[in-house]
Amino acid sequence: MDAQPVAPTAAKGALKTLSLAELARHNTDRDCWIAVRGRVYDVTRFLDVHPGGKRILLTVAGQDATKAFELHHQATTVLAKYDAKLVVGVLDGYEPSSDVAESYGRDAFGDKLAFADPAWYQDWHSPYYKDSHRRLRVWAREVVERELMPYIADWDKAGKAPADLYKRFGDLGLLPAVTGAKTWPSQWTKHQPPCGIKPEEWDAFHEMVIGDELARIASAGVGAVLTLGPSIALPPIMKYGSPKMQEKIIPAVLDGTKTIALAITEPFAGSDVANIQTTAVPTPDGKSYVINGEKKWITNGTWADYFVVAARTGGKGMGGISLFLVDRSKGGIETRPVPCQGNVTSGTAFVVLENCVVNAEDIIGSLNKGFKCIMSNFNHERLGICVTSIRSARVCYEVAMKYANKRRTFGQKLFTHGVIRNKLAHMARQIEASQAWLELIVYQLSIMSEEEAMLRMGGPIALLKAQSTVTMEYCAREASQVLGGVGYTKGGIGEKVERIYRDVRGMAIPGGSEEIMLDLGIRQAVKVSEMMGAKL
């Protein structure tokens, strides 16, 4: 598989313009051309390797095959992958139909399908977004369509993304965009924000736009490769690391030359963080600590250069936990892959720390105060899961809606059946309700101080995480029902829904399971209400 971005195809004016009559002359298995979206392709040599078989292509040989192609393929992905190899010309007089038009209205962006993008993409007024956010979504979508979308299915099949992918996105300046910092982290990166945004303009909604557009690839695993290090492992160092540690670690992670993983979860301690069993014992001279224990389900752990490790340095409970920076190259740490249902490219690992010696100066924050460091980033981690889950639900809806308006059963489009419209309507209402709550919470976080947000927003974010992952699961299930067999198949028109279905548990469990989130959310909400004077 070629892991590099597809080379730009020739401009329309540089290709030969072909008439329908000329196209029709190439209609045999020895000379087979088809047209898709106004571009003409010579698929003669492709006939024998076409996944659907030779006969399918020959039924549209010498014809405009756009409708048939879009019924069975993720069109943008497939064309981006094969266009440069197969294109021989452009179809004379071709005009794109309305369903592939790129934009409309003053501020609209996307393909115009109701609920397939957030409302602010579709020329709805919003108090949250400015021109810089609109420029950023264009930039992010172009990057995703060019660098990721054509290759996701191949990477998923291989079980891994290219080794240089993280570095490529570091070179693009994308990694500093997902750290959760209220302003652009200029002190630790040579990159400026994308598309001319000023560092002082950067806000939480810019980060949300990046996360939302990345989630369109329908691969939580590839998203984790690109974002989880900077978004959940790096923030404790950014907030609590020593200046020496910050200077060594942060620039290297943000430019993509080093990777980092958060190592909290253990085989017998997941959501119950205060119950971790890994120990860190000081040496007699007090200059070092020796860490022993196991960590499991550590995203990016298979290849990470650094680990942020929680270990017990004191008594039982949350008061005896410290955070350490562990450098793989210094030894005492081994990792092996953990095969999972979803997130297959994310490098999920089982981590064994055996007599792993770290310096006392590798403590992040203060001794026995690691629980606070861990908790301080949970809001950001959970919010990232919310963004990904809601867009994943939206992708399921989009694929199902488009399929329902192309697939015909019993002489009618699927969409004409009331039971199908009912499914799509329930998907849309849950997606839009979740999006509205997400935007409200992101706005609060952008206005509140970090201290106020820690106090007041933990509960609502926990509830939103449960809402978002339940919505994702519902939409994956219902979209799969609408798609039928193609939604159960890896590859083809339903491939995104199939991947998202496998990724559901990878969203619903990490960062706190739905059950824990619901309980925490309501307890925290009541606690804050009482602090504000509510009488219960």
Salt bridges, closest charged atoms under 4 A:
GLU22 OE1 - ARG25 NH2 2.06
GLU22 OE2 - HIS26 NE2 3.20
ASP31 OD2 - HIS26 ND1 2.75
ASP48 OD1 - LYS54 NZ 3.41
GLU70 OE2 - ARG37 NE 2.69
GLU70 OE1 - LYS406 NZ 3.74
ASP83 OD2 - ARG39 NE 2.81
ASP107 OD2 - ARG106 NE 2.88
ASP107 OD2 - ARG134 NH2 3.68
ASP111 OD2 - LYS402 NZ 2.59
ASP117 OD1 - ARG141 NH2 3.18
ASP117 OD1 - ARG391 NH1 2.91
ASP131 OD2 - ARG135 NH1 2.73
GLU145 OE2 - ARG216 NH2 3.04
GLU147 OE2 - ARG146 NE 3.20
GLU147 OE1 - ARG168 NE 3.64
ASP154 OD2 - LYS81 NZ 2.59
ASP156 OD2 - ARG502 NH2 2.92
ASP164 OD1 - ARG168 NH1 3.11
ASP171 OD1 - LYS167 NZ 2.46
ASP203 OD2 - LYS130 NZ 3.46
ASP203 OD1 - HIS133 NE2 3.06
ASP203 OD1 - HIS206 ND1 2.87
GLU207 OE2 - HIS380 NE2 2.65
ASP212 OD2 - ARG391 NH2 2.87
GLU213 OE1 - ARG141 NE 2.95
GLU213 OE1 - ARG216 NH1 3.75
GLU266 OE2 - LYS295 NZ 2.85
GLU361 OE2 - LYS244 NZ 3.39
GLU398 OE2 - LYS402 NZ 2.93
GLU432 OE2 - ARG394 NH1 2.62
GLU450 OE2 - LYS239 NZ 3.52
GLU452 OE2 - ARG456 NH1 3.10
GLU473 OE2 - ARG505 NH1 3.27
GLU478 OE1 - LYS423 NZ 3.07
GLU478 OE2 - ARG477 NH1 2.75
GLU495 OE2 - ARG499 NH1 3.40
GLU498 OE2 - ARG502 NE 2.67
ASP519 OD2 - ARG523 NE 2.93
